[in-house]
Amino acid sequence: MAEQTGDEFSFFEPSNIHSVTSSSTNSESRKNSDRRKNPTPMLSRYTFTGRRKNNRRNTDPQKNYYVDRPQKNLALTVFSTFFLGITDAFLTYRLLCNGAAEANPIMNFWLGMGWPYCIFIKLILCGISLTMLLLHQNFYRMPYILASLCLFYCSLVSYEVYLLKIML
């Protein structure tokens, strides 16, 4: 092995060491001066997986803002409402098989296409609507709207169970 002299290893010389206070950390050279100036978007790569659950600073708006993760009680309300929507779809199917008629003209159209189309459309519309409402959880009276929607579906499913008892 050849012997190496000190001249060959010049990377420790003071001229090659970069200063900690280089221009890359200077705020004037940054592309985005303050990332916190822009509010959290409704949909981003962090929606449902990020860490932001509420506003972190007193200077942030206290109403009409988006977060990455929904509140647990509102998420439970949305999942319960979706489950009640699924129950409503299958109870409606049972009622229609026993001679009832669909009162909703839009669903009646989809029933003409076939029962799987009707179920698919009903669940997709319910899922998309509930997801959009959950994304807006910190907007004007949204928790009350979600709770009212869940109560409406509870009463609808209860009414359908009552109708099934009468028909059978």
BELCORHU-V766746 format. One record per pair of residues at least 12 apart in sequence whose ideal C-beta (glycine too) atoms are under 7 Angstrom apart, sorted by the first residue. I is the first residue (numbers start at 1). J is the second residue. D is the distance in whole Angstrom. If there is no record, write none. Layout:
BEGIN
I,J,D + I,J,D
END
This chain:
BEGIN
39,65,6 + 39,66,7 + 40,52,6 + 40,65,7 + 40,66,5 + 40,67,6 + 40,68,7 + 41,66,7 + 42,66,5 + 42,135,6 + 46,68,5 + 47,68,6 + 48,69,7 + 50,68,3 + 50,69,6 + 51,68,6 + 52,67,5 + 52,68,4 + 52,69,7 + 53,67,6 + 53,69,5 + 54,67,6 + 63,138,7 + 63,140,7 + 64,138,7 + 64,139,5 + 65,138,5 + 66,135,7 + 67,138,7 + 70,134,5 + 70,137,6 + 71,137,6 + 74,134,6 + 74,137,5 + 74,143,6 + 74,146,6 + 75,134,7 + 77,146,5 + 77,147,6 + 77,150,5 + 78,130,5 + 78,134,5 + 78,146,6 + 80,150,6 + 81,130,6 + 81,149,6 + 81,150,5 + 81,153,5 + 82,126,6 + 82,127,6 + 82,130,6 + 84,153,4 + 84,154,6 + 84,157,5 + 85,123,7 + 85,126,4 + 85,153,6 + 86,123,7 + 87,157,5 + 88,153,6 + 88,156,6 + 88,157,6 + 88,160,7 + 89,119,5 + 89,122,5 + 89,123,6 + 91,157,6 + 91,160,4 + 91,161,7 + 91,164,7 + 92,160,7 + 93,115,6 + 94,164,6 + 95,160,6 + 95,163,6 + 95,164,6 + 98,167,5 + 107,122,7 + 133,145,7 + 133,146,6
END
